[in-house]
Amino acid sequence: MSEQSKNQMIYLVSLDVLRRLAERGVDRKILDRLNKRNAEKTNCAVIEIA
């Protein structure tokens, strides 16, 4: 498995966690900031939490 594929999987799992937190009412600004940082660290394009 390539490093980029591994990073994409990590990012998508973290995105799922953030989406679940959003459903529970966690502040959206915090989640958006975490999502952006995760994307930067894993070198992935940002996907909206929506």
mmCIF entry with sequence, helices, sheets and N, C-alpha, C, O atoms, coordinates in Angstrom:
data_MODEL
# 
_entry.id   MODEL 
# 
_entity.id                         1 
_entity.type                       polymer 
_entity.pdbx_number_of_molecules   1 
# 
_entity_poly.entity_id                      1 
_entity_poly.type                           'polypeptide(L)' 
_entity_poly.nstd_linkage                   no 
_entity_poly.nstd_monomer                   no 
_entity_poly.pdbx_seq_one_letter_code       MSEQSKNQMIYLVSLDVLRRLAERGVDRKILDRLNKRNAEKTNCAVIEIA 
_entity_poly.pdbx_seq_one_letter_code_can   MSEQSKNQMIYLVSLDVLRRLAERGVDRKILDRLNKRNAEKTNCAVIEIA 
_entity_poly.pdbx_strand_id                 A 
# 
loop_
_entity_poly_seq.entity_id 
_entity_poly_seq.num 
_entity_poly_seq.mon_id 
_entity_poly_seq.hetero 
1 1  MET n 
1 2  SER n 
1 3  GLU n 
1 4  GLN n 
1 5  SER n 
1 6  LYS n 
1 7  ASN n 
1 8  GLN n 
1 9  MET n 
1 10 ILE n 
1 11 TYR n 
1 12 LEU n 
1 13 VAL n 
1 14 SER n 
1 15 LEU n 
1 16 ASP n 
1 17 VAL n 
1 18 LEU n 
1 19 ARG n 
1 20 ARG n 
1 21 LEU n 
1 22 ALA n 
1 23 GLU n 
1 24 ARG n 
1 25 GLY n 
1 26 VAL n 
1 27 ASP n 
1 28 ARG n 
1 29 LYS n 
1 30 ILE n 
1 31 LEU n 
1 32 ASP n 
1 33 ARG n 
1 34 LEU n 
1 35 ASN n 
1 36 LYS n 
1 37 ARG n 
1 38 ASN n 
1 39 ALA n 
1 40 GLU n 
1 41 LYS n 
1 42 THR n 
1 43 ASN n 
1 44 CYS n 
1 45 ALA n 
1 46 VAL n 
1 47 ILE n 
1 48 GLU n 
1 49 ILE n 
1 50 ALA n 
# 
_struct_asym.id          A 
_struct_asym.entity_id   1 
# 
loop_
_struct_conf.conf_type_id 
_struct_conf.id 
_struct_conf.pdbx_PDB_helix_id 
_struct_conf.beg_label_comp_id 
_struct_conf.beg_label_asym_id 
_struct_conf.beg_label_seq_id 
_struct_conf.pdbx_beg_PDB_ins_code 
_struct_conf.end_label_comp_id 
_struct_conf.end_label_asym_id 
_struct_conf.end_label_seq_id 
_struct_conf.pdbx_end_PDB_ins_code 
_struct_conf.beg_auth_comp_id 
_struct_conf.beg_auth_asym_id 
_struct_conf.beg_auth_seq_id 
_struct_conf.end_auth_comp_id 
_struct_conf.end_auth_asym_id 
_struct_conf.end_auth_seq_id 
_struct_conf.pdbx_PDB_helix_class 
_struct_conf.details 
_struct_conf.pdbx_PDB_helix_length 
HELX_P HELX_P1 AA1 GLU A 3  ? GLU A 23 ? GLU A 3  GLU A 23 1 ? 21 
HELX_P HELX_P2 AA2 ARG A 28 ? THR A 42 ? ARG A 28 THR A 42 1 ? 15 
# 
_struct_conf_type.id          HELX_P 
_struct_conf_type.criteria    ? 
_struct_conf_type.reference   ? 
# 
loop_
_atom_site.group_PDB 
_atom_site.id 
_atom_site.type_symbol 
_atom_site.label_atom_id 
_atom_site.label_alt_id 
_atom_site.label_comp_id 
_atom_site.label_asym_id 
_atom_site.label_entity_id 
_atom_site.label_seq_id 
_atom_site.pdbx_PDB_ins_code 
_atom_site.Cartn_x 
_atom_site.Cartn_y 
_atom_site.Cartn_z 
_atom_site.occupancy 
_atom_site.B_iso_or_equiv 
_atom_site.pdbx_formal_charge 
_atom_site.auth_seq_id 
_atom_site.auth_comp_id 
_atom_site.auth_asym_id 
_atom_site.auth_atom_id 
_atom_site.pdbx_PDB_model_num 
ATOM 1   N N  . MET A 1 1  ? 0.852   -1.165 0.000  1.00 0.00 ? 1  MET A N  1 
ATOM 2   C CA . MET A 1 1  ? 0.000   0.000  0.000  1.00 0.00 ? 1  MET A CA 1 
ATOM 3   C C  . MET A 1 1  ? 0.904   1.236  0.000  1.00 0.00 ? 1  MET A C  1 
ATOM 4   O O  . MET A 1 1  ? 1.857   1.318  0.775  1.00 0.00 ? 1  MET A O  1 
ATOM 5   N N  . SER A 1 2  ? 0.600   2.172  -0.857 1.00 0.00 ? 2  SER A N  1 
ATOM 6   C CA . SER A 1 2  ? 1.416   3.385  -0.942 1.00 0.00 ? 2  SER A CA 1 
ATOM 7   C C  . SER A 1 2  ? 1.158   4.306  0.244  1.00 0.00 ? 2  SER A C  1 
ATOM 8   O O  . SER A 1 2  ? 0.120   4.220  0.902  1.00 0.00 ? 2  SER A O  1 
ATOM 9   N N  . GLU A 1 3  ? 2.103   5.174  0.501  1.00 0.00 ? 3  GLU A N  1 
ATOM 10  C CA . GLU A 1 3  ? 1.982   6.127  1.607  1.00 0.00 ? 3  GLU A CA 1 
ATOM 11  C C  . GLU A 1 3  ? 0.777   7.048  1.402  1.00 0.00 ? 3  GLU A C  1 
ATOM 12  O O  . GLU A 1 3  ? 0.071   7.366  2.359  1.00 0.00 ? 3  GLU A O  1 
ATOM 13  N N  . GLN A 1 4  ? 0.543   7.477  0.165  1.00 0.00 ? 4  GLN A N  1 
ATOM 14  C CA . GLN A 1 4  ? -0.593  8.364  -0.113 1.00 0.00 ? 4  GLN A CA 1 
ATOM 15  C C  . GLN A 1 4  ? -1.929  7.659  0.136  1.00 0.00 ? 4  GLN A C  1 
ATOM 16  O O  . GLN A 1 4  ? -2.859  8.260  0.673  1.00 0.00 ? 4  GLN A O  1 
ATOM 17  N N  . SER A 1 5  ? -2.020  6.403  -0.249 1.00 0.00 ? 5  SER A N  1 
ATOM 18  C CA . SER A 1 5  ? -3.251  5.644  0.002  1.00 0.00 ? 5  SER A CA 1 
ATOM 19  C C  . SER A 1 5  ? -3.499  5.491  1.498  1.00 0.00 ? 5  SER A C  1 
ATOM 20  O O  . SER A 1 5  ? -4.629  5.614  1.971  1.00 0.00 ? 5  SER A O  1 
ATOM 21  N N  . LYS A 1 6  ? -2.432  5.221  2.226  1.00 0.00 ? 6  LYS A N  1 
ATOM 22  C CA . LYS A 1 6  ? -2.535  5.096  3.677  1.00 0.00 ? 6  LYS A CA 1 
ATOM 23  C C  . LYS A 1 6  ? -3.007  6.409  4.300  1.00 0.00 ? 6  LYS A C  1 
ATOM 24  O O  . LYS A 1 6  ? -3.873  6.407  5.175  1.00 0.00 ? 6  LYS A O  1 
ATOM 25  N N  . ASN A 1 7  ? -2.441  7.523  3.850  1.00 0.00 ? 7  ASN A N  1 
ATOM 26  C CA . ASN A 1 7  ? -2.840  8.838  4.355  1.00 0.00 ? 7  ASN A CA 1 
ATOM 27  C C  . ASN A 1 7  ? -4.296  9.148  4.025  1.00 0.00 ? 7  ASN A C  1 
ATOM 28  O O  . ASN A 1 7  ? -5.009  9.717  4.851  1.00 0.00 ? 7  ASN A O  1 
ATOM 29  N N  . GLN A 1 8  ? -4.743  8.783  2.833  1.00 0.00 ? 8  GLN A N  1 
ATOM 30  C CA . GLN A 1 8  ? -6.132  9.024  2.454  1.00 0.00 ? 8  GLN A CA 1 
ATOM 31  C C  . GLN A 1 8  ? -7.088  8.233  3.338  1.00 0.00 ? 8  GLN A C  1 
ATOM 32  O O  . GLN A 1 8  ? -8.139  8.737  3.735  1.00 0.00 ? 8  GLN A O  1 
ATOM 33  N N  . MET A 1 9  ? -6.723  7.001  3.642  1.00 0.00 ? 9  MET A N  1 
ATOM 34  C CA . MET A 1 9  ? -7.568  6.188  4.515  1.00 0.00 ? 9  MET A CA 1 
ATOM 35  C C  . MET A 1 9  ? -7.634  6.796  5.912  1.00 0.00 ? 9  MET A C  1 
ATOM 36  O O  . MET A 1 9  ? -8.705  6.843  6.518  1.00 0.00 ? 9  MET A O  1 
ATOM 37  N N  . ILE A 1 10 ? -6.509  7.256  6.421  1.00 0.00 ? 10 ILE A N  1 
ATOM 38  C CA . ILE A 1 10 ? -6.475  7.893  7.734  1.00 0.00 ? 10 ILE A CA 1 
ATOM 39  C C  . ILE A 1 10 ? -7.349  9.141  7.735  1.00 0.00 ? 10 ILE A C  1 
ATOM 40  O O  . ILE A 1 10 ? -8.106  9.372  8.678  1.00 0.00 ? 10 ILE A O  1 
ATOM 41  N N  . TYR A 1 11 ? -7.245  9.945  6.681  1.00 0.00 ? 11 TYR A N  1 
ATOM 42  C CA . TYR A 1 11 ? -8.045  11.166 6.594  1.00 0.00 ? 11 TYR A CA 1 
ATOM 43  C C  . TYR A 1 11 ? -9.537  10.846 6.554  1.00 0.00 ? 11 TYR A C  1 
ATOM 44  O O  . TYR A 1 11 ? -10.326 11.497 7.238  1.00 0.00 ? 11 TYR A O  1 
ATOM 45  N N  . LEU A 1 12 ? -9.925  9.860  5.771  1.00 0.00 ? 12 LEU A N  1 
ATOM 46  C CA . LEU A 1 12 ? -11.339 9.524  5.660  1.00 0.00 ? 12 LEU A CA 1 
ATOM 47  C C  . LEU A 1 12 ? -11.909 8.981  6.966  1.00 0.00 ? 12 LEU A C  1 
ATOM 48  O O  . LEU A 1 12 ? -13.064 9.255  7.294  1.00 0.00 ? 12 LEU A O  1 
ATOM 49  N N  . VAL A 1 13 ? -11.127 8.226  7.706  1.00 0.00 ? 13 VAL A N  1 
ATOM 50  C CA . VAL A 1 13 ? -11.587 7.733  9.005  1.00 0.00 ? 13 VAL A CA 1 
ATOM 51  C C  . VAL A 1 13 ? -11.753 8.909  9.968  1.00 0.00 ? 13 VAL A C  1 
ATOM 52  O O  . VAL A 1 13 ? -12.738 8.980  10.702 1.00 0.00 ? 13 VAL A O  1 
ATOM 53  N N  . SER A 1 14 ? -10.792 9.826  9.963  1.00 0.00 ? 14 SER A N  1 
ATOM 54  C CA . SER A 1 14 ? -10.910 10.990 10.850 1.00 0.00 ? 14 SER A CA 1 
ATOM 55  C C  . SER A 1 14 ? -12.098 11.863 10.447 1.00 0.00 ? 14 SER A C  1 
ATOM 56  O O  . SER A 1 14 ? -12.759 12.443 11.309 1.00 0.00 ? 14 SER A O  1 
ATOM 57  N N  . LEU A 1 15 ? -12.370 11.958 9.170  1.00 0.00 ? 15 LEU A N  1 
ATOM 58  C CA . LEU A 1 15 ? -13.528 12.716 8.695  1.00 0.00 ? 15 LEU A CA 1 
ATOM 59  C C  . LEU A 1 15 ? -14.823 12.086 9.207  1.00 0.00 ? 15 LEU A C  1 
ATOM 60  O O  . LEU A 1 15 ? -15.751 12.798 9.592  1.00 0.00 ? 15 LEU A O  1 
ATOM 61  N N  . ASP A 1 16 ? -14.886 10.776 9.214  1.00 0.00 ? 16 ASP A N  1 
ATOM 62  C CA . ASP A 1 16 ? -16.065 10.083 9.731  1.00 0.00 ? 16 ASP A CA 1 
ATOM 63  C C  . ASP A 1 16 ? -16.264 10.390 11.211 1.00 0.00 ? 16 ASP A C  1 
ATOM 64  O O  . ASP A 1 16 ? -17.391 10.620 11.652 1.00 0.00 ? 16 ASP A O  1 
ATOM 65  N N  . VAL A 1 17 ? -15.191 10.395 11.972 1.00 0.00 ? 17 VAL A N  1 
ATOM 66  C CA . VAL A 1 17 ? -15.279 10.723 13.399 1.00 0.00 ? 17 VAL A CA 1 
ATOM 67  C C  . VAL A 1 17 ? -15.787 12.150 13.581 1.00 0.00 ? 17 VAL A C  1 
ATOM 68  O O  . VAL A 1 17 ? -16.647 12.403 14.425 1.00 0.00 ? 17 VAL A O  1 
ATOM 69  N N  . LEU A 1 18 ? -15.256 13.081 12.791 1.00 0.00 ? 18 LEU A N  1 
ATOM 70  C CA . LEU A 1 18 ? -15.689 14.472 12.887 1.00 0.00 ? 18 LEU A CA 1 
ATOM 71  C C  . LEU A 1 18 ? -17.167 14.620 12.532 1.00 0.00 ? 18 LEU A C  1 
ATOM 72  O O  . LEU A 1 18 ? -17.882 15.402 13.157 1.00 0.00 ? 18 LEU A O  1 
ATOM 73  N N  . ARG A 1 19 ? -17.622 13.875 11.534 1.00 0.00 ? 19 ARG A N  1 
ATOM 74  C CA . ARG A 1 19 ? -19.038 13.927 11.155 1.00 0.00 ? 19 ARG A CA 1 
ATOM 75  C C  . ARG A 1 19 ? -19.928 13.412 12.282 1.00 0.00 ? 19 ARG A C  1 
ATOM 76  O O  . ARG A 1 19 ? -21.004 13.957 12.530 1.00 0.00 ? 19 ARG A O  1 
ATOM 77  N N  . ARG A 1 20 ? -19.477 12.366 12.959 1.00 0.00 ? 20 ARG A N  1 
ATOM 78  C CA . ARG A 1 20 ? -20.255 11.835 14.084 1.00 0.00 ? 20 ARG A CA 1 
ATOM 79  C C  . ARG A 1 20 ? -20.312 12.845 15.228 1.00 0.00 ? 20 ARG A C  1 
ATOM 80  O O  . ARG A 1 20 ? -21.345 13.001 15.880 1.00 0.00 ? 20 ARG A O  1 
ATOM 81  N N  . LEU A 1 21 ? -19.202 13.523 15.461 1.00 0.00 ? 21 LEU A N  1 
ATOM 82  C CA . LEU A 1 21 ? -19.191 14.556 16.495 1.00 0.00 ? 21 LEU A CA 1 
ATOM 83  C C  . LEU A 1 21 ? -20.120 15.714 16.128 1.00 0.00 ? 21 LEU A C  1 
ATOM 84  O O  . LEU A 1 21 ? -20.777 16.287 16.997 1.00 0.00 ? 21 LEU A O  1 
ATOM 85  N N  . ALA A 1 22 ? -20.170 16.055 14.837 1.00 0.00 ? 22 ALA A N  1 
ATOM 86  C CA . ALA A 1 22 ? -21.058 17.126 14.377 1.00 0.00 ? 22 ALA A CA 1 
ATOM 87  C C  . ALA A 1 22 ? -22.518 16.754 14.637 1.00 0.00 ? 22 ALA A C  1 
ATOM 88  O O  . ALA A 1 22 ? -23.324 17.603 15.017 1.00 0.00 ? 22 ALA A O  1 
ATOM 89  N N  . GLU A 1 23 ? -22.848 15.483 14.429 1.00 0.00 ? 23 GLU A N  1 
ATOM 90  C CA . GLU A 1 23 ? -24.216 15.024 14.682 1.00 0.00 ? 23 GLU A CA 1 
ATOM 91  C C  . GLU A 1 23 ? -24.584 15.135 16.159 1.00 0.00 ? 23 GLU A C  1 
ATOM 92  O O  . GLU A 1 23 ? -25.756 15.294 16.500 1.00 0.00 ? 23 GLU A O  1 
ATOM 93  N N  . ARG A 1 24 ? -23.585 15.052 17.032 1.00 0.00 ? 24 ARG A N  1 
ATOM 94  C CA . ARG A 1 24 ? -23.827 15.127 18.473 1.00 0.00 ? 24 ARG A CA 1 
ATOM 95  C C  . ARG A 1 24 ? -23.802 16.552 19.004 1.00 0.00 ? 24 ARG A C  1 
ATOM 96  O O  . ARG A 1 24 ? -23.985 16.779 20.200 1.00 0.00 ? 24 ARG A O  1 
ATOM 97  N N  . GLY A 1 25 ? -23.574 17.520 18.105 1.00 0.00 ? 25 GLY A N  1 
ATOM 98  C CA . GLY A 1 25 ? -23.683 18.908 18.506 1.00 0.00 ? 25 GLY A CA 1 
ATOM 99  C C  . GLY A 1 25 ? -22.382 19.608 18.869 1.00 0.00 ? 25 GLY A C  1 
ATOM 100 O O  . GLY A 1 25 ? -22.414 20.694 19.448 1.00 0.00 ? 25 GLY A O  1 
ATOM 101 N N  . VAL A 1 26 ? -21.244 19.016 18.546 1.00 0.00 ? 26 VAL A N  1 
ATOM 102 C CA . VAL A 1 26 ? -19.963 19.678 18.811 1.00 0.00 ? 26 VAL A CA 1 
ATOM 103 C C  . VAL A 1 26 ? -19.849 20.897 17.899 1.00 0.00 ? 26 VAL A C  1 
ATOM 104 O O  . VAL A 1 26 ? -20.320 20.875 16.762 1.00 0.00 ? 26 VAL A O  1 
ATOM 105 N N  . ASP A 1 27 ? -19.223 21.955 18.400 1.00 0.00 ? 27 ASP A N  1 
ATOM 106 C CA . ASP A 1 27 ? -19.086 23.219 17.680 1.00 0.00 ? 27 ASP A CA 1 
ATOM 107 C C  . ASP A 1 27 ? -18.487 23.007 16.280 1.00 0.00 ? 27 ASP A C  1 
ATOM 108 O O  . ASP A 1 27 ? -17.405 22.440 16.130 1.00 0.00 ? 27 ASP A O  1 
ATOM 109 N N  . ARG A 1 28 ? -19.203 23.467 15.290 1.00 0.00 ? 28 ARG A N  1 
ATOM 110 C CA . ARG A 1 28 ? -18.823 23.256 13.896 1.00 0.00 ? 28 ARG A CA 1 
ATOM 111 C C  . ARG A 1 28 ? -17.510 23.936 13.536 1.00 0.00 ? 28 ARG A C  1 
ATOM 112 O O  . ARG A 1 28 ? -16.751 23.410 12.722 1.00 0.00 ? 28 ARG A O  1 
ATOM 113 N N  . LYS A 1 29 ? -17.228 25.083 14.118 1.00 0.00 ? 29 LYS A N  1 
ATOM 114 C CA . LYS A 1 29 ? -15.978 25.793 13.813 1.00 0.00 ? 29 LYS A CA 1 
ATOM 115 C C  . LYS A 1 29 ? -14.769 24.961 14.238 1.00 0.00 ? 29 LYS A C  1 
ATOM 116 O O  . LYS A 1 29 ? -13.765 24.900 13.528 1.00 0.00 ? 29 LYS A O  1 
ATOM 117 N N  . ILE A 1 30 ? -14.874 24.334 15.383 1.00 0.00 ? 30 ILE A N  1 
ATOM 118 C CA . ILE A 1 30 ? -13.780 23.494 15.870 1.00 0.00 ? 30 ILE A CA 1 
ATOM 119 C C  . ILE A 1 30 ? -13.586 22.306 14.938 1.00 0.00 ? 30 ILE A C  1 
ATOM 120 O O  . ILE A 1 30 ? -12.456 21.969 14.583 1.00 0.00 ? 30 ILE A O  1 
ATOM 121 N N  . LEU A 1 31 ? -14.678 21.674 14.545 1.00 0.00 ? 31 LEU A N  1 
ATOM 122 C CA . LEU A 1 31 ? -14.598 20.514 13.662 1.00 0.00 ? 31 LEU A CA 1 
ATOM 123 C C  . LEU A 1 31 ? -14.029 20.887 12.303 1.00 0.00 ? 31 LEU A C  1 
ATOM 124 O O  . LEU A 1 31 ? -13.231 20.138 11.739 1.00 0.00 ? 31 LEU A O  1 
ATOM 125 N N  . ASP A 1 32 ? -14.429 22.032 11.771 1.00 0.00 ? 32 ASP A N  1 
ATOM 126 C CA . ASP A 1 32 ? -13.903 22.471 10.482 1.00 0.00 ? 32 ASP A CA 1 
ATOM 127 C C  . ASP A 1 32 ? -12.397 22.714 10.560 1.00 0.00 ? 32 ASP A C  1 
ATOM 128 O O  . ASP A 1 32 ? -11.656 22.373 9.638  1.00 0.00 ? 32 ASP A O  1 
ATOM 129 N N  . ARG A 1 33 ? -11.955 23.304 11.666 1.00 0.00 ? 33 ARG A N  1 
ATOM 130 C CA . ARG A 1 33 ? -10.524 23.560 11.845 1.00 0.00 ? 33 ARG A CA 1 
ATOM 131 C C  . ARG A 1 33 ? -9.743  22.239 11.941 1.00 0.00 ? 33 ARG A C  1 
ATOM 132 O O  . ARG A 1 33 ? -8.685  22.092 11.330 1.00 0.00 ? 33 ARG A O  1 
ATOM 133 N N  . LEU A 1 34 ? -10.269 21.291 12.705 1.00 0.00 ? 34 LEU A N  1 
ATOM 134 C CA . LEU A 1 34 ? -9.622  19.983 12.808 1.00 0.00 ? 34 LEU A CA 1 
ATOM 135 C C  . LEU A 1 34 ? -9.585  19.269 11.466 1.00 0.00 ? 34 LEU A C  1 
ATOM 136 O O  . LEU A 1 34 ? -8.585  18.643 11.114 1.00 0.00 ? 34 LEU A O  1 
ATOM 137 N N  . ASN A 1 35 ? -10.674 19.365 10.723 1.00 0.00 ? 35 ASN A N  1 
ATOM 138 C CA . ASN A 1 35 ? -10.736 18.737 9.412  1.00 0.00 ? 35 ASN A CA 1 
ATOM 139 C C  . ASN A 1 35 ? -9.671  19.315 8.481  1.00 0.00 ? 35 ASN A C  1 
ATOM 140 O O  . ASN A 1 35 ? -8.989  18.576 7.771  1.00 0.00 ? 35 ASN A O  1 
ATOM 141 N N  . LYS A 1 36 ? -9.538  20.626 8.492  1.00 0.00 ? 36 LYS A N  1 
ATOM 142 C CA . LYS A 1 36 ? -8.543  21.279 7.634  1.00 0.00 ? 36 LYS A CA 1 
ATOM 143 C C  . LYS A 1 36 ? -7.121  20.854 8.018  1.00 0.00 ? 36 LYS A C  1 
ATOM 144 O O  . LYS A 1 36 ? -6.293  20.572 7.152  1.00 0.00 ? 36 LYS A O  1 
ATOM 145 N N  . ARG A 1 37 ? -6.852  20.813 9.323  1.00 0.00 ? 37 ARG A N  1 
ATOM 146 C CA . ARG A 1 37 ? -5.524  20.396 9.784  1.00 0.00 ? 37 ARG A CA 1 
ATOM 147 C C  . ARG A 1 37 ? -5.231  18.945 9.422  1.00 0.00 ? 37 ARG A C  1 
ATOM 148 O O  . ARG A 1 37 ? -4.119  18.618 9.009  1.00 0.00 ? 37 ARG A O  1 
ATOM 149 N N  . ASN A 1 38 ? -6.221  18.083 9.574  1.00 0.00 ? 38 ASN A N  1 
ATOM 150 C CA . ASN A 1 38 ? -6.036  16.681 9.208  1.00 0.00 ? 38 ASN A CA 1 
ATOM 151 C C  . ASN A 1 38 ? -5.714  16.548 7.720  1.00 0.00 ? 38 ASN A C  1 
ATOM 152 O O  . ASN A 1 38 ? -4.844  15.768 7.333  1.00 0.00 ? 38 ASN A O  1 
ATOM 153 N N  . ALA A 1 39 ? -6.414  17.308 6.898  1.00 0.00 ? 39 ALA A N  1 
ATOM 154 C CA . ALA A 1 39 ? -6.163  17.267 5.460  1.00 0.00 ? 39 ALA A CA 1 
ATOM 155 C C  . ALA A 1 39 ? -4.747  17.742 5.136  1.00 0.00 ? 39 ALA A C  1 
ATOM 156 O O  . ALA A 1 39 ? -4.068  17.156 4.292  1.00 0.00 ? 39 ALA A O  1 
ATOM 157 N N  . GLU A 1 40 ? -4.311  18.795 5.803  1.00 0.00 ? 40 GLU A N  1 
ATOM 158 C CA . GLU A 1 40 ? -2.965  19.304 5.569  1.00 0.00 ? 40 GLU A CA 1 
ATOM 159 C C  . GLU A 1 40 ? -1.908  18.279 5.985  1.00 0.00 ? 40 GLU A C  1 
ATOM 160 O O  . GLU A 1 40 ? -0.948  18.044 5.251  1.00 0.00 ? 40 GLU A O  1 
ATOM 161 N N  . LYS A 1 41 ? -2.082  17.675 7.154  1.00 0.00 ? 41 LYS A N  1 
ATOM 162 C CA . LYS A 1 41 ? -1.105  16.714 7.674  1.00 0.00 ? 41 LYS A CA 1 
ATOM 163 C C  . LYS A 1 41 ? -1.021  15.456 6.819  1.00 0.00 ? 41 LYS A C  1 
ATOM 164 O O  . LYS A 1 41 ? 0.051   14.867 6.680  1.00 0.00 ? 41 LYS A O  1 
ATOM 165 N N  . THR A 1 42 ? -2.144  15.045 6.248  1.00 0.00 ? 42 THR A N  1 
ATOM 166 C CA . THR A 1 42 ? -2.152  13.832 5.436  1.00 0.00 ? 42 THR A CA 1 
ATOM 167 C C  . THR A 1 42 ? -1.984  14.123 3.947  1.00 0.00 ? 42 THR A C  1 
ATOM 168 O O  . THR A 1 42 ? -1.991  13.213 3.118  1.00 0.00 ? 42 THR A O  1 
ATOM 169 N N  . ASN A 1 43 ? -1.832  15.404 3.625  1.00 0.00 ? 43 ASN A N  1 
ATOM 170 C CA . ASN A 1 43 ? -1.638  15.828 2.234  1.00 0.00 ? 43 ASN A CA 1 
ATOM 171 C C  . ASN A 1 43 ? -2.812  15.396 1.346  1.00 0.00 ? 43 ASN A C  1 
ATOM 172 O O  . ASN A 1 43 ? -2.619  14.870 0.250  1.00 0.00 ? 43 ASN A O  1 
ATOM 173 N N  . CYS A 1 44 ? -4.031  15.630 1.846  1.00 0.00 ? 44 CYS A N  1 
ATOM 174 C CA . CYS A 1 44 ? -5.248  15.302 1.116  1.00 0.00 ? 44 CYS A CA 1 
ATOM 175 C C  . CYS A 1 44 ? -6.064  16.565 0.867  1.00 0.00 ? 44 CYS A C  1 
ATOM 176 O O  . CYS A 1 44 ? -5.894  17.576 1.550  1.00 0.00 ? 44 CYS A O  1 
ATOM 177 N N  . ALA A 1 45 ? -6.938  16.492 -0.105 1.00 0.00 ? 45 ALA A N  1 
ATOM 178 C CA . ALA A 1 45 ? -7.854  17.610 -0.359 1.00 0.00 ? 45 ALA A CA 1 
ATOM 179 C C  . ALA A 1 45 ? -8.933  17.607 0.725  1.00 0.00 ? 45 ALA A C  1 
ATOM 180 O O  . ALA A 1 45 ? -9.389  16.549 1.156  1.00 0.00 ? 45 ALA A O  1 
ATOM 181 N N  . VAL A 1 46 ? -9.330  18.787 1.152  1.00 0.00 ? 46 VAL A N  1 
ATOM 182 C CA . VAL A 1 46 ? -10.344 18.924 2.201  1.00 0.00 ? 46 VAL A CA 1 
ATOM 183 C C  . VAL A 1 46 ? -11.712 18.502 1.652  1.00 0.00 ? 46 VAL A C  1 
ATOM 184 O O  . VAL A 1 46 ? -12.129 18.934 0.578  1.00 0.00 ? 46 VAL A O  1 
ATOM 185 N N  . ILE A 1 47 ? -12.386 17.659 2.408  1.00 0.00 ? 47 ILE A N  1 
ATOM 186 C CA . ILE A 1 47 ? -13.757 17.257 2.098  1.00 0.00 ? 47 ILE A CA 1 
ATOM 187 C C  . ILE A 1 47 ? -14.637 17.873 3.180  1.00 0.00 ? 47 ILE A C  1 
ATOM 188 O O  . ILE A 1 47 ? -14.345 17.745 4.369  1.00 0.00 ? 47 ILE A O  1 
ATOM 189 N N  . GLU A 1 48 ? -15.697 18.531 2.778  1.00 0.00 ? 48 GLU A N  1 
ATOM 190 C CA . GLU A 1 48 ? -16.580 19.189 3.740  1.00 0.00 ? 48 GLU A CA 1 
ATOM 191 C C  . GLU A 1 48 ? -17.233 18.164 4.668  1.00 0.00 ? 48 GLU A C  1 
ATOM 192 O O  . GLU A 1 48 ? -17.547 17.046 4.259  1.00 0.00 ? 48 GLU A O  1 
ATOM 193 N N  . ILE A 1 49 ? -17.427 18.563 5.906  1.00 0.00 ? 49 ILE A N  1 
ATOM 194 C CA . ILE A 1 49 ? -18.037 17.685 6.899  1.00 0.00 ? 49 ILE A CA 1 
ATOM 195 C C  . ILE A 1 49 ? -19.507 17.435 6.564  1.00 0.00 ? 49 ILE A C  1 
ATOM 196 O O  . ILE A 1 49 ? -19.996 16.312 6.689  1.00 0.00 ? 49 ILE A O  1 
ATOM 197 N N  . ALA A 1 50 ? -20.192 18.464 6.149  1.00 0.00 ? 50 ALA A N  1 
ATOM 198 C CA . ALA A 1 50 ? -21.624 18.425 5.786  1.00 0.00 ? 50 ALA A CA 1 
ATOM 199 C C  . ALA A 1 50 ? -22.368 17.454 6.565  1.00 0.00 ? 50 ALA A C  1 
ATOM 200 O O  . ALA A 1 50 ? -23.575 17.306 6.376  1.00 0.00 ? 50 ALA A O  1 
# 
